[in-house]
Amino acid sequence: MNIEILQEFLFWCMIINFGIYTLTAIAVLVFRDVMYKIHKMMFGLDEETVSKSIHMYLASYKFLITFFNFVPWVAILIIK
């Protein structure tokens, strides 16, 4: 595997992951009440706990995208 293929692979992984992140964030905004009701019925969680969990999930996912896709992609651009 040469460096150009690795660079392209990381770029497309980053784009796909960012798309998933964006769709999830939009779904949270649009379907907030439905998500709270579902989590309350299934797990007995209050609205504040669900909100904190969702924000923690989104923050963690954004960090992982940056750490595993964006940073290696930029490193390859720098050394190339």
mmCIF file of the N, C-alpha and C atoms, coordinates in Angstrom:
data_MODEL
# 
_entry.id   MODEL 
# 
loop_
_atom_site.group_PDB 
_atom_site.id 
_atom_site.type_symbol 
_atom_site.label_atom_id 
_atom_site.label_alt_id 
_atom_site.label_comp_id 
_atom_site.label_asym_id 
_atom_site.label_entity_id 
_atom_site.label_seq_id 
_atom_site.pdbx_PDB_ins_code 
_atom_site.Cartn_x 
_atom_site.Cartn_y 
_atom_site.Cartn_z 
_atom_site.occupancy 
_atom_site.B_iso_or_equiv 
_atom_site.pdbx_formal_charge 
_atom_site.auth_seq_id 
_atom_site.auth_comp_id 
_atom_site.auth_asym_id 
_atom_site.auth_atom_id 
_atom_site.pdbx_PDB_model_num 
ATOM 1   N N  . MET A 1 1  ? 0.847   -1.167 0.000  1.00 0.00 ? 1  MET A N  1 
ATOM 2   C CA . MET A 1 1  ? 0.000   0.000  0.000  1.00 0.00 ? 1  MET A CA 1 
ATOM 3   C C  . MET A 1 1  ? 0.900   1.240  0.000  1.00 0.00 ? 1  MET A C  1 
ATOM 4   N N  . ASN A 1 2  ? 0.674   2.105  -0.967 1.00 0.00 ? 2  ASN A N  1 
ATOM 5   C CA . ASN A 1 2  ? 1.483   3.315  -0.990 1.00 0.00 ? 2  ASN A CA 1 
ATOM 6   C C  . ASN A 1 2  ? 0.798   4.441  -0.213 1.00 0.00 ? 2  ASN A C  1 
ATOM 7   N N  . ILE A 1 3  ? 1.529   5.520  -0.057 1.00 0.00 ? 3  ILE A N  1 
ATOM 8   C CA . ILE A 1 3  ? 1.064   6.602  0.801  1.00 0.00 ? 3  ILE A CA 1 
ATOM 9   C C  . ILE A 1 3  ? -0.156  7.324  0.216  1.00 0.00 ? 3  ILE A C  1 
ATOM 10  N N  . GLU A 1 4  ? -0.288  7.373  -1.104 1.00 0.00 ? 4  GLU A N  1 
ATOM 11  C CA . GLU A 1 4  ? -1.442  8.037  -1.725 1.00 0.00 ? 4  GLU A CA 1 
ATOM 12  C C  . GLU A 1 4  ? -2.736  7.283  -1.429 1.00 0.00 ? 4  GLU A C  1 
ATOM 13  N N  . ILE A 1 5  ? -2.670  5.965  -1.471 1.00 0.00 ? 5  ILE A N  1 
ATOM 14  C CA . ILE A 1 5  ? -3.858  5.162  -1.157 1.00 0.00 ? 5  ILE A CA 1 
ATOM 15  C C  . ILE A 1 5  ? -4.237  5.330  0.308  1.00 0.00 ? 5  ILE A C  1 
ATOM 16  N N  . LEU A 1 6  ? -3.256  5.337  1.192  1.00 0.00 ? 6  LEU A N  1 
ATOM 17  C CA . LEU A 1 6  ? -3.521  5.540  2.611  1.00 0.00 ? 6  LEU A CA 1 
ATOM 18  C C  . LEU A 1 6  ? -4.124  6.919  2.866  1.00 0.00 ? 6  LEU A C  1 
ATOM 19  N N  . GLN A 1 7  ? -3.605  7.927  2.185  1.00 0.00 ? 7  GLN A N  1 
ATOM 20  C CA . GLN A 1 7  ? -4.131  9.278  2.330  1.00 0.00 ? 7  GLN A CA 1 
ATOM 21  C C  . GLN A 1 7  ? -5.585  9.343  1.862  1.00 0.00 ? 7  GLN A C  1 
ATOM 22  N N  . GLU A 1 8  ? -5.883  8.747  0.739  1.00 0.00 ? 8  GLU A N  1 
ATOM 23  C CA . GLU A 1 8  ? -7.254  8.742  0.224  1.00 0.00 ? 8  GLU A CA 1 
ATOM 24  C C  . GLU A 1 8  ? -8.191  7.942  1.136  1.00 0.00 ? 8  GLU A C  1 
ATOM 25  N N  . PHE A 1 9  ? -7.698  6.821  1.650  1.00 0.00 ? 9  PHE A N  1 
ATOM 26  C CA . PHE A 1 9  ? -8.493  6.016  2.572  1.00 0.00 ? 9  PHE A CA 1 
ATOM 27  C C  . PHE A 1 9  ? -8.875  6.807  3.817  1.00 0.00 ? 9  PHE A C  1 
ATOM 28  N N  . LEU A 1 10 ? -7.896  7.470  4.427  1.00 0.00 ? 10 LEU A N  1 
ATOM 29  C CA . LEU A 1 10 ? -8.169  8.266  5.629  1.00 0.00 ? 10 LEU A CA 1 
ATOM 30  C C  . LEU A 1 10 ? -9.112  9.421  5.334  1.00 0.00 ? 10 LEU A C  1 
ATOM 31  N N  . PHE A 1 11 ? -8.966  10.019 4.158  1.00 0.00 ? 11 PHE A N  1 
ATOM 32  C CA . PHE A 1 11 ? -9.856  11.115 3.777  1.00 0.00 ? 11 PHE A CA 1 
ATOM 33  C C  . PHE A 1 11 ? -11.299 10.634 3.690  1.00 0.00 ? 11 PHE A C  1 
ATOM 34  N N  . TRP A 1 12 ? -11.532 9.510  3.028  1.00 0.00 ? 12 TRP A N  1 
ATOM 35  C CA . TRP A 1 12 ? -12.897 9.007  2.890  1.00 0.00 ? 12 TRP A CA 1 
ATOM 36  C C  . TRP A 1 12 ? -13.455 8.483  4.211  1.00 0.00 ? 12 TRP A C  1 
ATOM 37  N N  . CYS A 1 13 ? -12.604 7.912  5.056  1.00 0.00 ? 13 CYS A N  1 
ATOM 38  C CA . CYS A 1 13 ? -13.058 7.529  6.395  1.00 0.00 ? 13 CYS A CA 1 
ATOM 39  C C  . CYS A 1 13 ? -13.518 8.754  7.172  1.00 0.00 ? 13 CYS A C  1 
ATOM 40  N N  . MET A 1 14 ? -12.763 9.832  7.053  1.00 0.00 ? 14 MET A N  1 
ATOM 41  C CA . MET A 1 14 ? -13.111 11.066 7.744  1.00 0.00 ? 14 MET A CA 1 
ATOM 42  C C  . MET A 1 14 ? -14.430 11.633 7.215  1.00 0.00 ? 14 MET A C  1 
ATOM 43  N N  . ILE A 1 15 ? -14.627 11.622 5.918  1.00 0.00 ? 15 ILE A N  1 
ATOM 44  C CA . ILE A 1 15 ? -15.860 12.142 5.320  1.00 0.00 ? 15 ILE A CA 1 
ATOM 45  C C  . ILE A 1 15 ? -17.061 11.302 5.760  1.00 0.00 ? 15 ILE A C  1 
ATOM 46  N N  . ILE A 1 16 ? -16.937 9.995  5.717  1.00 0.00 ? 16 ILE A N  1 
ATOM 47  C CA . ILE A 1 16 ? -18.038 9.105  6.117  1.00 0.00 ? 16 ILE A CA 1 
ATOM 48  C C  . ILE A 1 16 ? -18.358 9.289  7.602  1.00 0.00 ? 16 ILE A C  1 
ATOM 49  N N  . ASN A 1 17 ? -17.332 9.307  8.447  1.00 0.00 ? 17 ASN A N  1 
ATOM 50  C CA . ASN A 1 17 ? -17.560 9.498  9.877  1.00 0.00 ? 17 ASN A CA 1 
ATOM 51  C C  . ASN A 1 17 ? -18.170 10.860 10.182 1.00 0.00 ? 17 ASN A C  1 
ATOM 52  N N  . PHE A 1 18 ? -17.728 11.892 9.492  1.00 0.00 ? 18 PHE A N  1 
ATOM 53  C CA . PHE A 1 18 ? -18.297 13.214 9.704  1.00 0.00 ? 18 PHE A CA 1 
ATOM 54  C C  . PHE A 1 18 ? -19.759 13.247 9.251  1.00 0.00 ? 18 PHE A C  1 
ATOM 55  N N  . GLY A 1 19 ? -20.084 12.517 8.183  1.00 0.00 ? 19 GLY A N  1 
ATOM 56  C CA . GLY A 1 19 ? -21.472 12.415 7.740  1.00 0.00 ? 19 GLY A CA 1 
ATOM 57  C C  . GLY A 1 19 ? -22.346 11.729 8.780  1.00 0.00 ? 19 GLY A C  1 
ATOM 58  N N  . ILE A 1 20 ? -21.853 10.650 9.356  1.00 0.00 ? 20 ILE A N  1 
ATOM 59  C CA . ILE A 1 20 ? -22.592 9.952  10.415 1.00 0.00 ? 20 ILE A CA 1 
ATOM 60  C C  . ILE A 1 20 ? -22.775 10.874 11.621 1.00 0.00 ? 20 ILE A C  1 
ATOM 61  N N  . TYR A 1 21 ? -21.722 11.585 11.984 1.00 0.00 ? 21 TYR A N  1 
ATOM 62  C CA . TYR A 1 21 ? -21.797 12.524 13.101 1.00 0.00 ? 21 TYR A CA 1 
ATOM 63  C C  . TYR A 1 21 ? -22.847 13.611 12.831 1.00 0.00 ? 21 TYR A C  1 
ATOM 64  N N  . THR A 1 22 ? -22.836 14.161 11.627 1.00 0.00 ? 22 THR A N  1 
ATOM 65  C CA . THR A 1 22 ? -23.780 15.219 11.265 1.00 0.00 ? 22 THR A CA 1 
ATOM 66  C C  . THR A 1 22 ? -25.215 14.709 11.295 1.00 0.00 ? 22 THR A C  1 
ATOM 67  N N  . LEU A 1 23 ? -25.458 13.534 10.718 1.00 0.00 ? 23 LEU A N  1 
ATOM 68  C CA . LEU A 1 23 ? -26.808 12.973 10.736 1.00 0.00 ? 23 LEU A CA 1 
ATOM 69  C C  . LEU A 1 23 ? -27.285 12.705 12.158 1.00 0.00 ? 23 LEU A C  1 
ATOM 70  N N  . THR A 1 24 ? -26.400 12.223 13.006 1.00 0.00 ? 24 THR A N  1 
ATOM 71  C CA . THR A 1 24 ? -26.760 11.975 14.398 1.00 0.00 ? 24 THR A CA 1 
ATOM 72  C C  . THR A 1 24 ? -27.092 13.274 15.118 1.00 0.00 ? 24 THR A C  1 
ATOM 73  N N  . ALA A 1 25 ? -26.285 14.307 14.902 1.00 0.00 ? 25 ALA A N  1 
ATOM 74  C CA . ALA A 1 25 ? -26.536 15.591 15.554 1.00 0.00 ? 25 ALA A CA 1 
ATOM 75  C C  . ALA A 1 25 ? -27.861 16.189 15.085 1.00 0.00 ? 25 ALA A C  1 
ATOM 76  N N  . ILE A 1 26 ? -28.159 16.078 13.798 1.00 0.00 ? 26 ILE A N  1 
ATOM 77  C CA . ILE A 1 26 ? -29.430 16.579 13.268 1.00 0.00 ? 26 ILE A CA 1 
ATOM 78  C C  . ILE A 1 26 ? -30.599 15.775 13.836 1.00 0.00 ? 26 ILE A C  1 
ATOM 79  N N  . ALA A 1 27 ? -30.431 14.458 13.916 1.00 0.00 ? 27 ALA A N  1 
ATOM 80  C CA . ALA A 1 27 ? -31.489 13.615 14.483 1.00 0.00 ? 27 ALA A CA 1 
ATOM 81  C C  . ALA A 1 27 ? -31.762 13.978 15.932 1.00 0.00 ? 27 ALA A C  1 
ATOM 82  N N  . VAL A 1 28 ? -30.715 14.288 16.691 1.00 0.00 ? 28 VAL A N  1 
ATOM 83  C CA . VAL A 1 28 ? -30.892 14.685 18.086 1.00 0.00 ? 28 VAL A CA 1 
ATOM 84  C C  . VAL A 1 28 ? -31.668 16.000 18.160 1.00 0.00 ? 28 VAL A C  1 
ATOM 85  N N  . LEU A 1 29 ? -31.360 16.925 17.281 1.00 0.00 ? 29 LEU A N  1 
ATOM 86  C CA . LEU A 1 29 ? -32.074 18.207 17.285 1.00 0.00 ? 29 LEU A CA 1 
ATOM 87  C C  . LEU A 1 29 ? -33.533 18.052 16.877 1.00 0.00 ? 29 LEU A C  1 
ATOM 88  N N  . VAL A 1 30 ? -33.788 17.266 15.844 1.00 0.00 ? 30 VAL A N  1 
ATOM 89  C CA . VAL A 1 30 ? -35.136 17.140 15.304 1.00 0.00 ? 30 VAL A CA 1 
ATOM 90  C C  . VAL A 1 30 ? -36.022 16.243 16.165 1.00 0.00 ? 30 VAL A C  1 
ATOM 91  N N  . PHE A 1 31 ? -35.475 15.137 16.631 1.00 0.00 ? 31 PHE A N  1 
ATOM 92  C CA . PHE A 1 31 ? -36.266 14.142 17.352 1.00 0.00 ? 31 PHE A CA 1 
ATOM 93  C C  . PHE A 1 31 ? -35.961 14.120 18.855 1.00 0.00 ? 31 PHE A C  1 
ATOM 94  N N  . ARG A 1 32 ? -35.642 15.256 19.419 1.00 0.00 ? 32 ARG A N  1 
ATOM 95  C CA . ARG A 1 32 ? -35.254 15.331 20.823 1.00 0.00 ? 32 ARG A CA 1 
ATOM 96  C C  . ARG A 1 32 ? -36.327 14.762 21.752 1.00 0.00 ? 32 ARG A C  1 
ATOM 97  N N  . ASP A 1 33 ? -37.565 15.205 21.589 1.00 0.00 ? 33 ASP A N  1 
ATOM 98  C CA . ASP A 1 33 ? -38.636 14.753 22.482 1.00 0.00 ? 33 ASP A CA 1 
ATOM 99  C C  . ASP A 1 33 ? -38.889 13.251 22.361 1.00 0.00 ? 33 ASP A C  1 
ATOM 100 N N  . VAL A 1 34 ? -38.859 12.745 21.138 1.00 0.00 ? 34 VAL A N  1 
ATOM 101 C CA . VAL A 1 34 ? -39.071 11.312 20.918 1.00 0.00 ? 34 VAL A CA 1 
ATOM 102 C C  . VAL A 1 34 ? -37.960 10.509 21.576 1.00 0.00 ? 34 VAL A C  1 
ATOM 103 N N  . MET A 1 35 ? -36.740 10.975 21.453 1.00 0.00 ? 35 MET A N  1 
ATOM 104 C CA . MET A 1 35 ? -35.611 10.266 22.050 1.00 0.00 ? 35 MET A CA 1 
ATOM 105 C C  . MET A 1 35 ? -35.710 10.250 23.570 1.00 0.00 ? 35 MET A C  1 
ATOM 106 N N  . TYR A 1 36 ? -36.135 11.367 24.164 1.00 0.00 ? 36 TYR A N  1 
ATOM 107 C CA . TYR A 1 36 ? -36.297 11.405 25.617 1.00 0.00 ? 36 TYR A CA 1 
ATOM 108 C C  . TYR A 1 36 ? -37.364 10.416 26.068 1.00 0.00 ? 36 TYR A C  1 
ATOM 109 N N  . LYS A 1 37 ? -38.476 10.391 25.333 1.00 0.00 ? 37 LYS A N  1 
ATOM 110 C CA . LYS A 1 37 ? -39.572 9.489  25.704 1.00 0.00 ? 37 LYS A CA 1 
ATOM 111 C C  . LYS A 1 37 ? -39.142 8.024  25.608 1.00 0.00 ? 37 LYS A C  1 
ATOM 112 N N  . ILE A 1 38 ? -38.438 7.690  24.540 1.00 0.00 ? 38 ILE A N  1 
ATOM 113 C CA . ILE A 1 38 ? -37.978 6.310  24.357 1.00 0.00 ? 38 ILE A CA 1 
ATOM 114 C C  . ILE A 1 38 ? -37.022 5.911  25.474 1.00 0.00 ? 38 ILE A C  1 
ATOM 115 N N  . HIS A 1 39 ? -36.055 6.772  25.783 1.00 0.00 ? 39 HIS A N  1 
ATOM 116 C CA . HIS A 1 39 ? -35.089 6.450  26.838 1.00 0.00 ? 39 HIS A CA 1 
ATOM 117 C C  . HIS A 1 39 ? -35.747 6.405  28.211 1.00 0.00 ? 39 HIS A C  1 
ATOM 118 N N  . LYS A 1 40 ? -36.756 7.237  28.415 1.00 0.00 ? 40 LYS A N  1 
ATOM 119 C CA . LYS A 1 40 ? -37.469 7.205  29.692 1.00 0.00 ? 40 LYS A CA 1 
ATOM 120 C C  . LYS A 1 40 ? -38.238 5.903  29.835 1.00 0.00 ? 40 LYS A C  1 
ATOM 121 N N  . MET A 1 41 ? -38.897 5.459  28.756 1.00 0.00 ? 41 MET A N  1 
ATOM 122 C CA . MET A 1 41 ? -39.649 4.199  28.800 1.00 0.00 ? 41 MET A CA 1 
ATOM 123 C C  . MET A 1 41 ? -38.723 3.002  28.958 1.00 0.00 ? 41 MET A C  1 
ATOM 124 N N  . MET A 1 42 ? -37.622 2.983  28.219 1.00 0.00 ? 42 MET A N  1 
ATOM 125 C CA . MET A 1 42 ? -36.742 1.811  28.222 1.00 0.00 ? 42 MET A CA 1 
ATOM 126 C C  . MET A 1 42 ? -35.877 1.722  29.474 1.00 0.00 ? 42 MET A C  1 
ATOM 127 N N  . PHE A 1 43 ? -35.326 2.857  29.899 1.00 0.00 ? 43 PHE A N  1 
ATOM 128 C CA . PHE A 1 43 ? -34.327 2.818  30.963 1.00 0.00 ? 43 PHE A CA 1 
ATOM 129 C C  . PHE A 1 43 ? -34.710 3.615  32.201 1.00 0.00 ? 43 PHE A C  1 
ATOM 130 N N  . GLY A 1 44 ? -35.817 4.348  32.156 1.00 0.00 ? 44 GLY A N  1 
ATOM 131 C CA . GLY A 1 44 ? -36.240 5.149  33.295 1.00 0.00 ? 44 GLY A CA 1 
ATOM 132 C C  . GLY A 1 44 ? -35.356 6.361  33.547 1.00 0.00 ? 44 GLY A C  1 
ATOM 133 N N  . LEU A 1 45 ? -34.737 6.888  32.487 1.00 0.00 ? 45 LEU A N  1 
ATOM 134 C CA . LEU A 1 45 ? -33.830 8.030  32.642 1.00 0.00 ? 45 LEU A CA 1 
ATOM 135 C C  . LEU A 1 45 ? -34.597 9.340  32.539 1.00 0.00 ? 45 LEU A C  1 
ATOM 136 N N  . ASP A 1 46 ? -34.131 10.336 33.274 1.00 0.00 ? 46 ASP A N  1 
ATOM 137 C CA . ASP A 1 46 ? -34.758 11.649 33.168 1.00 0.00 ? 46 ASP A CA 1 
ATOM 138 C C  . ASP A 1 46 ? -34.145 12.417 31.994 1.00 0.00 ? 46 ASP A C  1 
ATOM 139 N N  . GLU A 1 47 ? -34.762 13.549 31.672 1.00 0.00 ? 47 GLU A N  1 
ATOM 140 C CA . GLU A 1 47 ? -34.362 14.318 30.497 1.00 0.00 ? 47 GLU A CA 1 
ATOM 141 C C  . GLU A 1 47 ? -32.931 14.842 30.605 1.00 0.00 ? 47 GLU A C  1 
ATOM 142 N N  . GLU A 1 48 ? -32.520 15.237 31.785 1.00 0.00 ? 48 GLU A N  1 
ATOM 143 C CA . GLU A 1 48 ? -31.171 15.769 31.973 1.00 0.00 ? 48 GLU A CA 1 
ATOM 144 C C  . GLU A 1 48 ? -30.106 14.695 31.745 1.00 0.00 ? 48 GLU A C  1 
ATOM 145 N N  . THR A 1 49 ? -30.350 13.501 32.233 1.00 0.00 ? 49 THR A N  1 
ATOM 146 C CA . THR A 1 49 ? -29.398 12.398 32.057 1.00 0.00 ? 49 THR A CA 1 
ATOM 147 C C  . THR A 1 49 ? -29.276 12.014 30.585 1.00 0.00 ? 49 THR A C  1 
ATOM 148 N N  . VAL A 1 50 ? -30.407 11.954 29.892 1.00 0.00 ? 50 VAL A N  1 
ATOM 149 C CA . VAL A 1 50 ? -30.381 11.634 28.459 1.00 0.00 ? 50 VAL A CA 1 
ATOM 150 C C  . VAL A 1 50 ? -29.617 12.713 27.701 1.00 0.00 ? 50 VAL A C  1 
ATOM 151 N N  . SER A 1 51 ? -29.878 13.963 28.017 1.00 0.00 ? 51 SER A N  1 
ATOM 152 C CA . SER A 1 51 ? -29.202 15.073 27.351 1.00 0.00 ? 51 SER A CA 1 
ATOM 153 C C  . SER A 1 51 ? -27.689 15.013 27.571 1.00 0.00 ? 51 SER A C  1 
ATOM 154 N N  . LYS A 1 52 ? -27.266 14.764 28.804 1.00 0.00 ? 52 LYS A N  1 
ATOM 155 C CA . LYS A 1 52 ? -25.834 14.655 29.097 1.00 0.00 ? 52 LYS A CA 1 
ATOM 156 C C  . LYS A 1 52 ? -25.200 13.479 28.353 1.00 0.00 ? 52 LYS A C  1 
ATOM 157 N N  . SER A 1 53 ? -25.895 12.360 28.305 1.00 0.00 ? 53 SER A N  1 
ATOM 158 C CA . SER A 1 53 ? -25.371 11.174 27.625 1.00 0.00 ? 53 SER A CA 1 
ATOM 159 C C  . SER A 1 53 ? -25.210 11.422 26.129 1.00 0.00 ? 53 SER A C  1 
ATOM 160 N N  . ILE A 1 54 ? -26.198 12.061 25.531 1.00 0.00 ? 54 ILE A N  1 
ATOM 161 C CA . ILE A 1 54 ? -26.134 12.344 24.092 1.00 0.00 ? 54 ILE A CA 1 
ATOM 162 C C  . ILE A 1 54 ? -24.991 13.302 23.790 1.00 0.00 ? 54 ILE A C  1 
ATOM 163 N N  . HIS A 1 55 ? -24.846 14.339 24.589 1.00 0.00 ? 55 HIS A N  1 
ATOM 164 C CA . HIS A 1 55 ? -23.763 15.288 24.363 1.00 0.00 ? 55 HIS A CA 1 
ATOM 165 C C  . HIS A 1 55 ? -22.396 14.643 24.577 1.00 0.00 ? 55 HIS A C  1 
ATOM 166 N N  . MET A 1 56 ? -22.298 13.758 25.551 1.00 0.00 ? 56 MET A N  1 
ATOM 167 C CA . MET A 1 56 ? -21.038 13.051 25.789 1.00 0.00 ? 56 MET A CA 1 
ATOM 168 C C  . MET A 1 56 ? -20.710 12.129 24.606 1.00 0.00 ? 56 MET A C  1 
ATOM 169 N N  . TYR A 1 57 ? -21.726 11.447 24.089 1.00 0.00 ? 57 TYR A N  1 
ATOM 170 C CA . TYR A 1 57 ? -21.536 10.585 22.923 1.00 0.00 ? 57 TYR A CA 1 
ATOM 171 C C  . TYR A 1 57 ? -21.044 11.391 21.730 1.00 0.00 ? 57 TYR A C  1 
ATOM 172 N N  . LEU A 1 58 ? -21.705 12.519 21.446 1.00 0.00 ? 58 LEU A N  1 
ATOM 173 C CA . LEU A 1 58 ? -21.310 13.337 20.300 1.00 0.00 ? 58 LEU A CA 1 
ATOM 174 C C  . LEU A 1 58 ? -19.902 13.901 20.472 1.00 0.00 ? 58 LEU A C  1 
ATOM 175 N N  . ALA A 1 59 ? -19.564 14.331 21.672 1.00 0.00 ? 59 ALA A N  1 
ATOM 176 C CA . ALA A 1 59 ? -18.220 14.854 21.921 1.00 0.00 ? 59 ALA A CA 1 
ATOM 177 C C  . ALA A 1 59 ? -17.161 13.763 21.751 1.00 0.00 ? 59 ALA A C  1 
ATOM 178 N N  . SER A 1 60 ? -17.440 12.576 22.260 1.00 0.00 ? 60 SER A N  1 
ATOM 179 C CA . SER A 1 60 ? -16.489 11.461 22.126 1.00 0.00 ? 60 SER A CA 1 
ATOM 180 C C  . SER A 1 60 ? -16.308 11.055 20.674 1.00 0.00 ? 60 SER A C  1 
ATOM 181 N N  . TYR A 1 61 ? -17.413 11.017 19.935 1.00 0.00 ? 61 TYR A N  1 
ATOM 182 C CA . TYR A 1 61 ? -17.339 10.623 18.530 1.00 0.00 ? 61 TYR A CA 1 
ATOM 183 C C  . TYR A 1 61 ? -16.538 11.648 17.724 1.00 0.00 ? 61 TYR A C  1 
ATOM 184 N N  . LYS A 1 62 ? -16.754 12.927 18.020 1.00 0.00 ? 62 LYS A N  1 
ATOM 185 C CA . LYS A 1 62 ? -16.006 13.977 17.330 1.00 0.00 ? 62 LYS A CA 1 
ATOM 186 C C  . LYS A 1 62 ? -14.513 13.865 17.645 1.00 0.00 ? 62 LYS A C  1 
ATOM 187 N N  . PHE A 1 63 ? -14.179 13.591 18.904 1.00 0.00 ? 63 PHE A N  1 
ATOM 188 C CA . PHE A 1 63 ? -12.780 13.415 19.285 1.00 0.00 ? 63 PHE A CA 1 
ATOM 189 C C  . PHE A 1 63 ? -12.155 12.232 18.543 1.00 0.00 ? 63 PHE A C  1 
ATOM 190 N N  . LEU A 1 64 ? -12.877 11.121 18.469 1.00 0.00 ? 64 LEU A N  1 
ATOM 191 C CA . LEU A 1 64 ? -12.345 9.928  17.791 1.00 0.00 ? 64 LEU A CA 1 
ATOM 192 C C  . LEU A 1 64 ? -12.152 10.162 16.293 1.00 0.00 ? 64 LEU A C  1 
ATOM 193 N N  . ILE A 1 65 ? -13.072 10.890 15.676 1.00 0.00 ? 65 ILE A N  1 
ATOM 194 C CA . ILE A 1 65 ? -12.909 11.234 14.259 1.00 0.00 ? 65 ILE A CA 1 
ATOM 195 C C  . ILE A 1 65 ? -11.627 12.046 14.078 1.00 0.00 ? 65 ILE A C  1 
ATOM 196 N N  . THR A 1 66 ? -11.435 13.021 14.933 1.00 0.00 ? 66 THR A N  1 
ATOM 197 C CA . THR A 1 66 ? -10.249 13.876 14.841 1.00 0.00 ? 66 THR A CA 1 
ATOM 198 C C  . THR A 1 66 ? -8.979  13.072 15.063 1.00 0.00 ? 66 THR A C  1 
ATOM 199 N N  . PHE A 1 67 ? -8.975  12.237 16.105 1.00 0.00 ? 67 PHE A N  1 
ATOM 200 C CA . PHE A 1 67 ? -7.772  11.510 16.486 1.00 0.00 ? 67 PHE A CA 1 
ATOM 201 C C  . PHE A 1 67 ? -7.393  10.416 15.492 1.00 0.00 ? 67 PHE A C  1 
ATOM 202 N N  . PHE A 1 68 ? -8.382  9.675  14.978 1.00 0.00 ? 68 PHE A N  1 
ATOM 203 C CA . PHE A 1 68 ? -8.067  8.526  14.131 1.00 0.00 ? 68 PHE A CA 1 
ATOM 204 C C  . PHE A 1 68 ? -8.161  8.782  12.628 1.00 0.00 ? 68 PHE A C  1 
ATOM 205 N N  . ASN A 1 69 ? -8.799  9.874  12.206 1.00 0.00 ? 69 ASN A N  1 
ATOM 206 C CA . ASN A 1 69 ? -8.920  10.150 10.781 1.00 0.00 ? 69 ASN A CA 1 
ATOM 207 C C  . ASN A 1 69 ? -8.235  11.449 10.374 1.00 0.00 ? 69 ASN A C  1 
ATOM 208 N N  . PHE A 1 70 ? -8.581  12.548 11.040 1.00 0.00 ? 70 PHE A N  1 
ATOM 209 C CA . PHE A 1 70 ? -8.084  13.855 10.616 1.00 0.00 ? 70 PHE A CA 1 
ATOM 210 C C  . PHE A 1 70 ? -6.592  14.030 10.872 1.00 0.00 ? 70 PHE A C  1 
ATOM 211 N N  . VAL A 1 71 ? -6.141  13.716 12.070 1.00 0.00 ? 71 VAL A N  1 
ATOM 212 C CA . VAL A 1 71 ? -4.726  13.920 12.414 1.00 0.00 ? 71 VAL A CA 1 
ATOM 213 C C  . VAL A 1 71 ? -3.802  13.058 11.539 1.00 0.00 ? 71 VAL A C  1 
ATOM 214 N N  . PRO A 1 72 ? -4.082  11.755 11.348 1.00 0.00 ? 72 PRO A N  1 
ATOM 215 C CA . PRO A 1 72 ? -3.208  10.987 10.445 1.00 0.00 ? 72 PRO A CA 1 
ATOM 216 C C  . PRO A 1 72 ? -3.243  11.501 9.001  1.00 0.00 ? 72 PRO A C  1 
ATOM 217 N N  . TRP A 1 73 ? -4.412  11.950 8.553  1.00 0.00 ? 73 TRP A N  1 
ATOM 218 C CA . TRP A 1 73 ? -4.530  12.481 7.195  1.00 0.00 ? 73 TRP A CA 1 
ATOM 219 C C  . TRP A 1 73 ? -3.671  13.736 7.039  1.00 0.00 ? 73 TRP A C  1 
ATOM 220 N N  . VAL A 1 74 ? -3.722  14.637 8.017  1.00 0.00 ? 74 VAL A N  1 
ATOM 221 C CA . VAL A 1 74 ? -2.903  15.852 7.973  1.00 0.00 ? 74 VAL A CA 1 
ATOM 222 C C  . VAL A 1 74 ? -1.419  15.493 8.067  1.00 0.00 ? 74 VAL A C  1 
ATOM 223 N N  . ALA A 1 75 ? -1.071  14.526 8.886  1.00 0.00 ? 75 ALA A N  1 
ATOM 224 C CA . ALA A 1 75 ? 0.336   14.102 9.000  1.00 0.00 ? 75 ALA A CA 1 
ATOM 225 C C  . ALA A 1 75 ? 0.864   13.596 7.651  1.00 0.00 ? 75 ALA A C  1 
ATOM 226 N N  . ILE A 1 76 ? 0.045   12.835 6.956  1.00 0.00 ? 76 ILE A N  1 
ATOM 227 C CA . ILE A 1 76 ? 0.461   12.359 5.631  1.00 0.00 ? 76 ILE A CA 1 
ATOM 228 C C  . ILE A 1 76 ? 0.620   13.518 4.669  1.00 0.00 ? 76 ILE A C  1 
ATOM 229 N N  . LEU A 1 77 ? -0.294  14.492 4.736  1.00 0.00 ? 77 LEU A N  1 
ATOM 230 C CA . LEU A 1 77 ? -0.161  15.672 3.864  1.00 0.00 ? 77 LEU A CA 1 
ATOM 231 C C  . LEU A 1 77 ? 1.145   16.423 4.153  1.00 0.00 ? 77 LEU A C  1 
ATOM 232 N N  . ILE A 1 78 ? 1.525   16.493 5.422  1.00 0.00 ? 78 ILE A N  1 
ATOM 233 C CA . ILE A 1 78 ? 2.741   17.224 5.790  1.00 0.00 ? 78 ILE A CA 1 
ATOM 234 C C  . ILE A 1 78 ? 3.985   16.506 5.291  1.00 0.00 ? 78 ILE A C  1 
ATOM 235 N N  . ILE A 1 79 ? 4.041   15.183 5.442  1.00 0.00 ? 79 ILE A N  1 
ATOM 236 C CA . ILE A 1 79 ? 5.262   14.471 5.042  1.00 0.00 ? 79 ILE A CA 1 
ATOM 237 C C  . ILE A 1 79 ? 5.342   14.224 3.542  1.00 0.00 ? 79 ILE A C  1 
ATOM 238 N N  . LYS A 1 80 ? 4.247   14.371 2.847  1.00 0.00 ? 80 LYS A N  1 
ATOM 239 C CA . LYS A 1 80 ? 4.220   14.088 1.417  1.00 0.00 ? 80 LYS A CA 1 
ATOM 240 C C  . LYS A 1 80 ? 4.891   15.185 0.612  1.00 0.00 ? 80 LYS A C  1 
# 
